[in-house]
Amino acid sequence: MSGNAVTAAATARMPDAAAADFIHSLFKPAHILVAISGGSDSTGLLVALAERLKAFPTSNVALSAATIDHGLRAESADEARDVAALCASLGVPHVARRWEGEKPKNGIMAAARGARYELLTDIADKISANVVVTAHTLDDQRETLAMRAARLNEGEGIAGTGIADAMLFDRRVWIVRPFLACRRADIRAYLTERGMSWLDDPSNEDVRYERVRTRKRLAQNAAPPSVLDGGSTRTALSMEATAWLDRYVTVHAGVLCAVSRDALAADEAVLSYALPYLTAVFGGEPYGPGRERMRRILDFMGEGKPGRRTAGGVLFDLRRDGLYLMRENRDIRPLELASGADGIWDGRFRIVNRGPTAIRIEAAGAKGAAEFPESLPKGAVQRARAVLPLVIAGDGENAASVAIVPYLAPFDRFLTRFDLTFADRLSACFGRAPYARPPL
Ligand SMILES: Nc1ncnc2c1ncn2[C@@H]1O[C@H](COP(=O)(O)OP(=O)(O)OP(=O)(O)O)[C@@H](O)[C@H]1O
């Protein structure tokens, strides 16, 4: 047996123990919403949680379940009904919702996943659940890591830690994966012991999907990648990057990021962690630029010669006294908002129109009017002012009753527990309340 296999075997958890630990970790009272497709993993998660709570009826934890019918296969509505029947037999309230939106031709899996999380979050809101749980397993984790490693070898993407054990979705609800250290085979054995069955999704065998091909490849490989310590590395980096941020970085008016020159001598691992986040935030994108682009920026900074480069919609302006980051004044689309409406402009600002008439928000250009300290370079300030939001009311006057708050795009969807320290401090740089929610 290889070293990796030993690590995985020693660390894999049994489903009933994982369910018990998760319940134990919650602040009480709590209401858990289980995302259940009816496959073995999510059925196992529901059964393990229900069984545990039945054994401890005074635990002050409520359980509900939800199934999203993506409407992509003829059988999906029947399957949702089967899951509803299973939940009824366990005495767990169940909600089924259908994905009604337009279905794209490409990237259907990613679109379905996005819609699924959106609908689950809505359901959690409606029934006042504090946490949504999904049943991702150690097998899913290995597949994800193998896929990401393959992409990195092809020069795409940024290094990650695989599937996070918890993520804050849309700033609204924690999504937690209590089975991330459990093996699918153990979950199936657990269900079989109880005489319970599950649904088999035929797309799990469809080799047109990268994940299915990866699963089949890993099944032939005796030594799958060991992944179990990814979270602690990430947490350590998040803390180091926070210290770096505190020491060297100032954000002015939500549009100009000043990084002192000494900051650029920091450990490359810290820069490679912090800069993609900063770039994503200032560029209004959910992700940082890919590895190749970031590499070029790091090399440019390493050389230290004053000059300008762009990546991910952000201008990197390197001067003798430091580095300045700001949104590139390019492809900034205007946003129209009816009275009472709100929206995100350029991925960087959330705008709420409380006024009586429609408004339009566009890049301020020469009209940008925020105050900046005198000590900042004039050119950088001028560029930063140009990418401020300018509100134009329907009647041509600047609207008075419009709220504008910075919006940190990458933190909205995929912020993980490992990144919380850094994320908290970075949102504080924008003058916002710390980002982290109370721990689970
Ligand atoms: N149709 C569904 N309804 C409710 N929950 C679902 C559904 N499909 C998946 N889930 C939940 O998500 C978990 C992971 O499922 P799957 O591996 O198919 O997801 P995925 O497509 O890889 O997306 P992601 O990893 O982002 O959830 C399941 O164990 C289950 O908890």
The ligand as a Gaussian input file, in Angstrom:
#p B3LYP/6-31G(d) Opt

LIG

0 1
 N      -30.643000      17.703000      -7.867000
 C      -30.157000      17.933000      -6.646000
 N      -30.972000      18.341000      -5.656000
 C      -30.485000      18.563000      -4.411000
 N      -29.186000      18.403000      -4.099000
 C      -28.337000      18.004000      -5.041000
 C      -28.773000      17.732000      -6.367000
 N      -27.699000      17.339000      -7.092000
 C      -26.657000      17.367000      -6.254000
 N      -27.023000      17.746000      -5.023000
 C      -26.173000      17.880000      -3.826000
 O      -24.841000      18.174000      -4.232000
 C      -23.973000      17.122000      -3.865000
 C      -22.928000      16.916000      -4.926000
 O      -23.543000      16.463000      -6.095000
 P      -22.751000      16.410000      -7.438000
 O      -21.425000      15.773000      -7.190000
 O      -23.639000      15.858000      -8.486000
 O      -22.581000      17.956000      -7.600000
 P      -21.698000      18.724000      -8.653000
 O      -22.436000      18.822000      -9.919000
 O      -20.334000      18.130000      -8.642000
 O      -21.743000      20.201000      -8.088000
 P      -21.138000      20.757000      -6.807000
 O      -19.888000      19.978000      -6.582000
 O      -20.857000      22.208000      -6.993000
 O      -22.259000      20.548000      -5.812000
 C      -24.886000      15.944000      -3.636000
 O      -24.307000      15.020000      -2.748000
 C      -26.121000      16.583000      -3.071000
 O      -25.965000      16.864000      -1.699000

